[in-house]
Amino acid sequence: MSSAMWIAVLASAIGTLLIRLLPLLWMRRRLKRLDGEDGVEAMPQWLALLGPMMIAAVLGVSLVPHRLDAVGWLASAIGVLATLAVWYRLRSLGWPVVAGVAAFGAVILIAGMR
């Protein structure tokens, strides 16, 4: 691997560590400062909103196809429909993602064969 690749891997590793470590250290300090309060009560309100906001952002980015042609839009629509159908049937988190990715990939592969 080239040195640029190693630098990118190292930067990704450090970024991933900091994303997990900094909130942990910040919350630990906050809980020490608010000694008498329960952990849930000490949690700031904005932190509870962060998870749903991230999921909405990922969903928004996922709905816009990478290819802005008919095949890209069709593959995205079929992937979303497959995801929703499997989620409605199983009510789980993993299998709907697998079904959506498989449906998306199948449409791209079939369109590429033509």
C-alpha angles and dihedrals in degrees: 000000000000123000090249089059092050090050090051092049091048092048090049091049093049091046092050091049093049093047088059101033103047097057089046093053092043093051092046090055091046092051091049090051092048092048099166100044126094116252094247093048091049092056112105117241094238090060091061090055095049097078097052090044091054092048091050091050093050090047092050093050092046094054094060109077122232090227110055095206132097093273092053093049092045092049091049093048093048091046091052092047092049091048093050093045094051092044091051090050100042105021091215134122106227106048096051090056091049091049093048094049091045092050092047092049093046092054092048092048094047091047090049091055093059 
